[in-house]
Amino acid sequence: MKQVRNEPCKCGSGLKYKKCCLNKKEEFDMKLQSLFDTVEKNKRKARISHCLHPESENCSGKIVRSHAIQNNRILNKLAVNGMLKTMDGESHMIFQDVDTKGRKQATTFKGFCSFHDKITFQPIEDFEFNESAEQLFLYTYRALAWSFHKKLEQVNHIILNMESLKNKGFHFSDDLMLHNSMHLLGHFENESTLKRFNGYLQNENYERVSSYVWTIPYEIKFAVSTMLTIEHDIKGNMINNIKSFRPLKNIYLNIFPGNQESYLLWTWESNHKILEKFAKQFDSLKDKDKKNYLNNNLPRWTDAIVISPDLWDTWGAPIHESIIAHSNFEFLYRAMEEDLGTYAYEYEYTPWNFFE
């Protein structure tokens, strides 16, 4: 029940509520709002504008908003009146939410200058997908660049928040420090990975990326471009132990509509044979299971999903709420899997279907 100002405070002090815990509550609310304001301010300060190309000393033009998913070939196809639904929104600065963005803003990051953005990705921007080694490499490279940029801004945000909160007298738990250390380690691993890929790009060693392509015989209404560290393969065997400090094996996922058909690309560095095994397991699934596997996992894995408003509106509010909840409770699913020891894929119904 709501505490009335002139009634005795429920804390048992004998004072009226307005003379006791009301002041404490107002003081707490002010501190909480100050904390939120600081975090939001630091988020803006943490943003980065740079060119990730290995020959960045030859940059020309300004740093542009590069698209992780092609604007003209893919986003334009999915947009309705120039607008898209994206799963990279935020609710209360903590929870993942769905946002509405114009296609010129969706999936953008300031990761390349105008010159290198144009010449590097021209083979996938200006030509239909043809499964060439160069195209497969570039889809992978761009997903890596986007993930690297986001991780770098995230690390900057963490550092700024730690400094601000320390100055405000906050103390940090060991669990929080470990969590932040894992973020820093992840960034250092990404730096090493980007350096390798920049070398492949310069030397045109496109064969250093292996791939699996699944062709879908119609145009889907969504797109994905992301780098993943999948923990278990489809049969339940461990691929990555994210609780250890050992280097992680990244797999890259691109899904997009083409001309009267669509494509799913799993790509990975060729020396990671365990990821090749995962791709073969995926290939062995029936089409309905491939779709079900992705319907269950995409909201858990990534915020890098762009959805046509036509598909989103077809689902309706109850499904919207369901998929947003699914995307926010990864820790619950992980806890359930650990408790039951069940990591292998099994068909599990979802009210949404990305592949409608």
Secondary structure, DSSP 4 states (H G I P E B T S, - for coil): -PPPTTSBPTTSSSSBGGGTHHHHHHHHHHHHHHHHHHHHHHHHHT------STTGGG--S-EEEEESS-IIIIIHHH-BTTEEEEEEEEETTTEEEEEEEETTTTTEEEEEEHHHHHHHHHHHHSS-----HHHHHHHHHHHHHHHHHHHHHHHHHHHHHHHHHHHTT----HHHHHHHHHHHHHHHHHHHHHHHHHHHHHHT-GGGEEEEEEEESS--SEEEEEEE--SB-TTS-BS--TTSSSPP--EEEEEEE-SSSEEEEEEEETT-HHHHHHHHHHHHS-HHHHHHHHHHHHHHH-S-EEE-HHHHHHH-HHHHHHHHHHHH-HHHHHHHHHHHT--S------S--TT-
